[in-house]
Amino acid sequence: MPEALVQVDQITKRVSDATGELTILHDISFTLTARESVAIVGASGSGKSTLLAILAGLDTPSGGTVKLRGQDLFTLDEDQRAAVRARELGFVFQSFQLLPNLTALENVMLPLELRGERDAREQAAAMLARVGLGERLGHYPRVLSGGEQQRVALARAFVQRPALLLADEPTGSLDFATGASVMALMFELNREAGTTLVLVTHDREIAARCERQLRIEAGRLAA
């Protein structure tokens, strides 16, 4: 049996507003194994991004558990969850989430520096070269194209050698050709790194490239 990396058990998420209580996720359960690629698909508003945030420990569920390597994330306080994220998780977002006052190199160095790695500059430079940006190390995000910014984001995610990579609509801000190029690079890097990839996407072709799909319908995991 493949190693279970993440175990999601009976996750529920409820929120309240002026109209009352709304249940966003209903009793979601699944397991992620090491090195697999999984697409989370479903209509807008179905709860996909909320589920991804809970997997990351960035949002807390109303009920249920998420265990990463057997550790229940929600028995930890926020500082402890942040330490787990720094050690185990990488992120790629639709909006890139690069720090505008840092160069491409500095953006990729940052997570390594936060972990106290001494050769952060060398690792970051090598990773940027790997994604085709070896000549853009000193450039700030504002002078990079959308595709280049997403490549910096990929470099920042993979340079940490995460056990789990979470990607939320990573091509949503890109044109078709650029998005296809970025996704090809993401899957290539994922194979090289042996990372478990969880990808939220509306794109059927991207979802089909993953080994497995989890469909969320109105907050429930479809059979």
N, C-alpha and C positions, 0 to 999 in steps of 0.2 A: 504494500500500500504506500502511495506517496505520502510524504510528511505533511500533516495538517499545519498550516502556518496561521490561519485565522479561522476562528469558530464564532459564527454569529448565531445567537440563540434567542428567538422570540423578541426581536427588537420592535418596540412600539414607540412612536413619537406623537405626542399630543401638544397642541398649542391653544391658547385662549385669546380671544379678542372680544370686541364689543358685541358680536353676534353669538358668542358662546364658545364651546370647545370644538376644535377641529382635529381629527386624527389624520396625520400625514402618512404614517407608516403603521401597518397592522401586522404584528407577529411575524416578522421576517426572520427566517433561519436558513443558513447555508454555510458551507465550509470552503475555504480557499486553500489549495495545496501549494507547496513550494514550486516555483518556476512556471506555473500555469498563467494563461492570459484569459481574462474574463471581461466581457462587455456587459454593462448594465444599460438596458434599453427600455424605452417606454415613452409615452407622450409627455409633452411639457406639463409640469405640475403634478406628475405622478409620484414624486418623492425621490427621484434618482440622486439629485445633488445632496439632499438631506441625508440619505443613506451613506453617501460617500463621506460627508462631514462627520458622521457618527463613526464610521470605520476609522477615521483619522483621529478620533478623540477630540475633534474641534467643536462638536456639538454633543450634547448629552441626551440619551434616550429617556423616555418616560418609563420604560420598562425593558427588561431583557439584558443580555450581556454580549460584549465583544471581547474575545480572548485573542491576544497576539502572543504566539509561542506559549500558550497556556496561562498568560497573565491577563486577568480581567482589567481592562483599561479603566473601568468606572469604579473600581475600588481605589484608584490612585487619585491624588489631588492634581490640580492643573499643572503645577510645576513638575510633578512626576510624569504626567502625560506628555508634557513638552520635552522632557528628557528622552522618553521613548520615541517620540517623533524624530528628534534630532539623530537618534541612533539607528532607527529602523525604517523610516518612511521618507519617500521622495514625492514631490508634488509637481504637476504640470497643469496650469489653468488656461482657460480660454483667453483671459486678459493678460497673460504672461507673468504679471506680478513681479516684474523686475524693479529694483530700486533705481529711480531716475538719476540720482546723484552719484551712482557708482558706475564705473566702466564695466564692460562685459567681463573682463578678467576679475574685477573686484566682486561682481555679483556671484560669480561661480566660486570664488574663494571663500565667500562669507560663511556658508555652512561648515566648511572645513575649519575655518578659524574659530568658529563657535565651539567646535569639538576639540580645539587645542592642537590640531595637527600642524607639525612644524613645516612640512613641505607643501603647504596649501597652494602657494603660487605655482609651483611646478606641476602639481596635480591638475589645477584649474587650467593652466595653459595647455597641457596635453589633452584635456578633455575638450577644450574649445577647438583645438586642431582636429580632433576626431570628428567633430560635427561640422567641419569645413569653415571654421571661423578663426583660423590661426593668424590671419592678417588683420583681425578686427579686435584684438585684445584691448586696446586703449580707447575704443569707441563707446560713447554713452548710448543708452537705449534710444534717445530721441533721433539719432542719426542712423539707426538701424531700421531695415524694413521689418514688416510684421513677421515674415518667415525667419529672418535673422534673429529677431527677438525670441521667437519660440525655440530656435536652436540653442540660444543662450539658456533658456529655461530648461531645455532637455539636458544640457551640459551640467547645469546646477543640480538637477535632480539625480542624474546618474553618477556624478562625481562622488557622491556620498556612499555609493555601493549599497543602496537600500535593499532590505529584504522585500519591501512592498512599495510599489509605485502606484500612486493614485492620480488619474488624469481626468479632468472634468471638461468635456467638449474642447479638446486641445486644438482642433482645427476650426473652431467656430468663428474666429476672427480673420481667417485666411481665405484667399481665393482657392479655387479647386486644385489648380496645379501645385501651388505652394503647399496646400494642405496635404496633398498626396505625397509630396516629397518629405514633409515633416513626419507623416505617419510611417512611411517606409523606414526612415531613420529611427523612429521610436521603436519599432518592432525589431530592427537590427540590433540596436543597443540593448534591448531587453533580452534578446537571445544571448548576446555576449555576456551580460552581467548575471544571467540566471535569476532575474528578479521576478516576483509575482506581480503581474500587471492587472490593475482593475481600471477600466476605462468607461466613463459615461459618454455616450454618443447618441445622436439622432441618425447618424450616417450608417445605412445598412451595410454598405461595402466594408467600412471600417469594422463594424461589429462582426461581420462574417470572417474577418481575418483572425479573430480571437478563437481560442479553443472551445469556449463555452459562452453562452449568453444567459443572463438572468433578466427576465422581463418583469418590470414593475407596472402593474395596472391598478390605478386608483389606490396606491399605497400598499398593495398586496403583491406578493410574489406569485406570478402566474405559473401554473403547472406546465 
